[in-house]
Amino acid sequence: MAQLEATPFLLDPTDELPVGLQLSWRLRALIRTGELGAGERLPSFRRLAEWAGVNVGTVRSVYEALERDGLVVTRHGQGTFVGEDVEAAPELEAIAGEALERAREAGFGPRELAVVAMACAGLPEELGDEAAEAMPDPGAESEAIEVRLELRRQIARLEAELASYTAHLKADLPTAPRRAVAHVAGVEELEQTRDTLIAQLAAAQQESEQEVRRRTGSRGPLGRAMSRWRAKR
């Protein structure tokens, strides 16, 4: 049991998610973030089954699904390896860590965050387009008004998100020109404001992520778990 506890593959059999799905997500996360690098050999069916606390058939099914998705390849007599052409995206772990931290600060757990994220991602984007197509054509003027309204909604969302990064804003970031006289902002001006906020948010998020790395070390929880595991192998 001590060996199982020392591995980053041990699963929770009491979780509502099936252990096969838990193992699949764990391996996909390690591969996508580069903690299991391109060309690296994965544990054998039996070894991973012992480390994860599942049966060999579960591991075999997970590996087969990963191979169908092009993440791993099986070489007869040698084992299963991460695909050579799989591109790692280490920033995914930083993004996930930032989202988890913000959720915790708001009083929510990782499961609630995952459920809402999956629900949002699962909604077809075409729904909005279909609703718009069902409406009668309001003409060019009404269309311009709708564009401005949408830009204002985007700006409001960006401003709300940027509010949580005030400590990480840099003084030399680009800013949209300010108007001294009250007026109705046009599409071009609103687009400029939106693009400015996007640039500010991206820079602030990057600074926040760098601060997290400085505070917790250059590696996230996946990297630290894999590092400890490899050191004990």
Phi and psi in degrees as a GROMACS rama.xvg file:
@    title "Ramachandran Plot"
@    xaxis  label "Phi"
@    yaxis  label "Psi"
@TYPE xy
-60.9165  -39.2235  ALA-2
-64.6899  -40.2419  GLN-3
-61.546  -43.3547  LEU-4
-65.9913  -21.5319  GLU-5
-87.434  -3.01173  ALA-6
-102.262  151.303  THR-7
-83.0268  10.1821  PRO-8
-106.445  -7.88041  PHE-9
-63.3101  132.576  LEU-10
-107.747  168.717  LEU-11
-107.626  103.672  ASP-12
-68.6439  -14.3139  PRO-13
-89.2748  -5.70732  THR-14
-70.2545  151.252  ASP-15
-69.8184  -20.346  GLU-16
-78.5139  134.309  LEU-17
-57.6402  146.234  PRO-18
-61.3094  -31.892  VAL-19
-63.2693  -40.3786  GLY-20
-69.5922  -39.6893  LEU-21
-58.2507  -46.4463  GLN-22
-66.6971  -40.1899  LEU-23
-60.8711  -46.6557  SER-24
-65.1789  -39.236  TRP-25
-60.9675  -47.1552  ARG-26
-68.1193  -40.0889  LEU-27
-61.5362  -40.5924  ARG-28
-64.2657  -43.6797  ALA-29
-65.095  -37.1433  LEU-30
-73.5218  -46.4169  ILE-31
-63.6223  -34.5486  ARG-32
-87.176  -4.62682  THR-33
86.4177  4.43985  GLY-34
-68.8747  -29.5096  GLU-35
-107.805  103.529  LEU-36
-79.9949  163.857  GLY-37
-55.4612  130.042  ALA-38
85.6027  -5.94935  GLY-39
-75.921  140.836  GLU-40
-79.6943  131.16  ARG-41
-83.8024  158.943  LEU-42
-60.5974  154.413  PRO-43
-65.031  164.098  SER-44
-53.021  -50.5879  PHE-45
-66.8575  -42.9324  ARG-46
-63.6685  -45.8343  ARG-47
-67.2223  -34.2399  LEU-48
-61.2443  -40.0189  ALA-49
-66.5801  -45.3122  GLU-50
-67.25  -36.7585  TRP-51
-86.2669  -18.1099  ALA-52
77.9908  33.0447  GLY-53
-126.766  176.353  VAL-54
-86.1426  163.577  ASN-55
-62.1995  -35.5107  VAL-56
-61.129  -36.3316  GLY-57
-64.0715  -44.3676  THR-58
-63.7201  -42.5674  VAL-59
-59.8856  -43.5504  ARG-60
-64.2507  -39.859  SER-61
-64.8075  -45.2746  VAL-62
-62.4885  -39.8017  TYR-63
-63.2032  -39.8999  GLU-64
-66.9722  -40.5154  ALA-65
-63.4574  -37.4727  LEU-66
-68.7551  -38.842  GLU-67
-61.5646  -32.2071  ARG-68
-86.5539  2.45351  ASP-69
79.1623  13.4361  GLY-70
-87.068  -28.3472  LEU-71
-134.313  162.598  VAL-72
-132.39  145.548  VAL-73
-105.032  128.375  THR-74
-112.693  119.964  ARG-75
-55.5469  126.271  HIS-76
80.5044  -4.25048  GLY-77
-116.368  -37.5618  GLN-78
130.113  -161.798  GLY-79
-112.729  134.413  THR-80
-129.761  150.301  PHE-81
-64.142  136.421  VAL-82
-57.2599  139.786  GLY-83
-65.3675  -27.7645  GLU-84
-96.9939  9.68165  ASP-85
-77.2254  121.642  VAL-86
-89.9904  126.58  GLU-87
-80.9509  148.499  ALA-88
-132.177  80.0191  ALA-89
-58.2852  -25.8144  PRO-90
-64.8257  -19.1363  GLU-91
-60.6425  -38.2331  LEU-92
-68.3881  -38.6076  GLU-93
-64.944  -40.182  ALA-94
-63.4602  -45.4681  ILE-95
-63.8637  -41.5277  ALA-96
-63.161  -40.4177  GLY-97
-64.8718  -42.3986  GLU-98
-64.1082  -41.3956  ALA-99
-63.5713  -41.0467  LEU-100
-64.7402  -42.6045  GLU-101
-66.0481  -37.0772  ARG-102
-65.5137  -42.9712  ALA-103
-62.5995  -41.3566  ARG-104
-62.8486  -30.4362  GLU-105
-87.0309  -1.07585  ALA-106
89.8082  19.2985  GLY-107
-114.011  152.33  PHE-108
-93.3002  169.551  GLY-109
-62.4637  -33.2419  PRO-110
-66.419  -42.3061  ARG-111
-62.4144  -41.0405  GLU-112
-63.0258  -44.9151  LEU-113
-64.1902  -41.6304  ALA-114
-61.6425  -46.7909  VAL-115
-67.7982  -40.2323  VAL-116
-62.18  -44.3404  ALA-117
-66.2698  -37.392  MET-118
-65.4645  -43.2372  ALA-119
-64.4921  -42.9056  CYS-120
-67.7344  -26.8361  ALA-121
-82.4993  -9.00078  GLY-122
-78.6542  128.581  LEU-123
-64.4675  130.959  PRO-124
-67.0271  -23.2737  GLU-125
-65.9858  -18.6423  GLU-126
-58.1786  -42.6432  LEU-127
-65.1361  -39.4701  GLY-128
-66.851  -39.8625  ASP-129
-64.6347  -39.0839  GLU-130
-64.6914  -38.0614  ALA-131
-68.8507  -38.7712  ALA-132
-67.7633  -27.5033  GLU-133
-74.3817  -18.69  ALA-134
-79.9166  147.722  MET-135
-65.5209  150.293  PRO-136
-67.5891  114.55  ASP-137
-82.3247  -4.70569  PRO-138
96.4725  170.127  GLY-139
-63.3922  -39.6609  ALA-140
-65.3603  -45.1292  GLU-141
-64.7864  -35.4231  SER-142
-63.6556  -41.4053  GLU-143
-63.8244  -38.6114  ALA-144
-62.8407  -43.0232  ILE-145
-63.7856  -38.279  GLU-146
-62.8493  -43.7406  VAL-147
-64.4944  -40.0779  ARG-148
-62.7673  -42.4079  LEU-149
-65.2046  -40.1085  GLU-150
-63.9832  -39.0813  LEU-151
-64.582  -37.5662  ARG-152
-64.5103  -42.1129  ARG-153
-62.9943  -42.4081  GLN-154
-63.0282  -42.4281  ILE-155
-61.9443  -42.5266  ALA-156
-64.113  -42.4843  ARG-157
-65.4361  -41.2003  LEU-158
-63.436  -40.4247  GLU-159
-64.6948  -41.2476  ALA-160
-70.4559  -37.9043  GLU-161
-66.8834  -24.9699  LEU-162
-60.2647  -28.3477  ALA-163
-82.7192  -2.0032  SER-164
-118.098  20.8234  TYR-165
-57.6188  -32.6714  THR-166
-71.7234  -14.4898  ALA-167
-110.123  7.66853  HIS-168
-76.689  137.231  LEU-169
-95.3974  149.996  LYS-170
-71.9048  -25.5465  ALA-171
-95.3293  16.7444  ASP-172
-71.3841  151.386  LEU-173
-65.7653  147.075  PRO-174
-131.129  149.847  THR-175
-76.128  146.88  ALA-176
-62.9743  139.195  PRO-177
-91.3463  145.459  ARG-178
-104.476  129.712  ARG-179
-80.2734  -25.1621  ALA-180
-107.498  135.267  VAL-181
-61.8322  136.189  ALA-182
-160.128  168.386  HIS-183
-87.7446  115.137  VAL-184
-67.0699  135.209  ALA-185
-85.5254  176.428  GLY-186
-60.5899  -44.8238  VAL-187
-62.0843  -43.3322  GLU-188
-65.1677  -42.4136  GLU-189
-64.814  -38.7324  LEU-190
-63.5434  -39.1073  GLU-191
-64.7243  -42.6607  GLN-192
-62.5635  -44.1912  THR-193
-61.0804  -46.5848  ARG-194
-64.2263  -34.6636  ASP-195
-63.5835  -45.1611  THR-196
-64.1357  -38.5802  LEU-197
-60.7779  -44.2424  ILE-198
-64.4532  -41.456  ALA-199
-64.9794  -42.1459  GLN-200
-64.9048  -43.1738  LEU-201
-61.4487  -44.4868  ALA-202
-66.4771  -40.1177  ALA-203
-67.4329  -40.5041  ALA-204
-63.1355  -41.2955  GLN-205
-63.1633  -42.547  GLN-206
-64.1987  -39.1799  GLU-207
-64.3356  -42.9632  SER-208
-63.3911  -40.2324  GLU-209
-65.1902  -36.9148  GLN-210
-65.7761  -40.0462  GLU-211
-62.2352  -42.3082  VAL-212
-64.0607  -41.0098  ARG-213
-64.5148  -34.9167  ARG-214
-77.8292  -37.3103  ARG-215
-108.321  -2.00837  THR-216
101.562  163.381  GLY-217
-71.7087  -15.292  SER-218
-110.074  145.606  ARG-219
-84.6262  -172.073  GLY-220
-61.4016  -36.5605  PRO-221
-64.3842  -46.3704  LEU-222
-64.6994  -41.5764  GLY-223
-66.4459  -38.7598  ARG-224
-64.3196  -44.4644  ALA-225
-66.5789  -36.8099  MET-226
-64.4591  -45.2145  SER-227
-64.853  -39.7262  ARG-228
-64.1705  -45.9632  TRP-229
-65.2482  -33.9657  ARG-230
-66.719  -25.2605  ALA-231
-96.9692  -4.37038  LYS-232
